[in-house]
Amino acid sequence: VAPDVSIISAAGIKCEMLAAALWKYTRSYSDTTSGLACDMNLELGQAMRASSAPGLTVLRQLLNFLANKSLISRNQPLLESCLKLAASFSTPSGPSGPSIGPSMSVREDWVQLQLVDMLVSSSLSLGQRFDAGLRRTVTEYLFPLASRDAGIHWRVAQLCTMYGRPNFASSREEIKAMSQLLSDGKCEGWGYGWWADLAKAYVPIVREKRYLLELYRTSALGRRF
């Protein structure tokens, strides 16, 4: 049954723009060579910018679904397109606590947290099919968020359990990822110190690999736990 267009319009969503974006997503989903992913970004971005605040929230949740669907189907070009658009509409909700680095820690809003949870859960569920290209796309989106939000840092640390799998990634990739997170990841925020939680997440990952264990021991987190 087709949705009632009047209900969608009442939410402040431009139905024609949304319909065009979803049509292009469907085409891009079935044909990764179509080049329509960028066009989908344009159409959906226009619809999001033209929406009221409630409508924008709805469309951001829709975008989360599209990004997650692209990840599960391992459609990297479309995933990149969705995450690029999601990043442009990210709306941190303000300070959440002291920062370990030079900038103030912020707390991302609940729509962003939903997307983070989707990406981490779906990435882990892919197992060995979570290939190097998908890992690059997902981590390039998540790691900067982990440097701003301690709760996201903890969730991303759970994603890094993938590096405990035998013959899953190169040592270079592992070192680069762990160095970035241990150096830049927020450890305090949301009115809470995440040090112990993060240590519990990282120790099982690093203890079997000497080169990662050394990185951990010399980090601010490792010096505490």
URSUL-V602352 format. One line per field, one symbol per residue. ss: DSSP state (~ for helix, > for strand, _ for the rest). phi: phi as a letter, one per 30 degrees, with the letter a starting at -180 (. if undefined). psi: psi as a letter, one per 40 degrees, with the letter a starting at -180 (. if undefined). Layout:
ss: ???
phi: ???
psi: ???
//
This chain:
ss: ____~~~~~~____~~~~~~~~~~~~~~~~______~~~~~~~~~~~~~___~~~~~~~~~~~~~~~~~~~~___~~~~~~~~~~~~~______>>>_______>>___~~~~~~~~~~~~~~~~~~~~__~~~~~~~~~~~~~~~___~~~~~~~~~~~~~~~______~~~~~~~~~~~~~~___>>__>>_~~~~~~~~~~~~___~~~~~~~~__~~~~~_
phi: .ddddddddddicddddddddddddeddddbdcdidddddedddddddddddeddddddddddedddddddddicdeddedddddeddcdbecjebkdcdcdcddbcddddddddeddddddddddiddddddddddddddddddddcbdddedddddddddddddhcbddddddddddddddcddcbliibccedddddddeddcdcbedddddddddedddcb
psi: hiihddddddefhhdddddddddddddddegeedeedddddddddddddeiiddddddddddddddddddddefgddddddddddddeehgieaieiiidaeiiiihiidddddddddddddddddbeegidddddddddddddddedhddddddddddeedeehhfdiidddddddddddddehieiiffihedddddddddddedehddddddddeiddded.
//
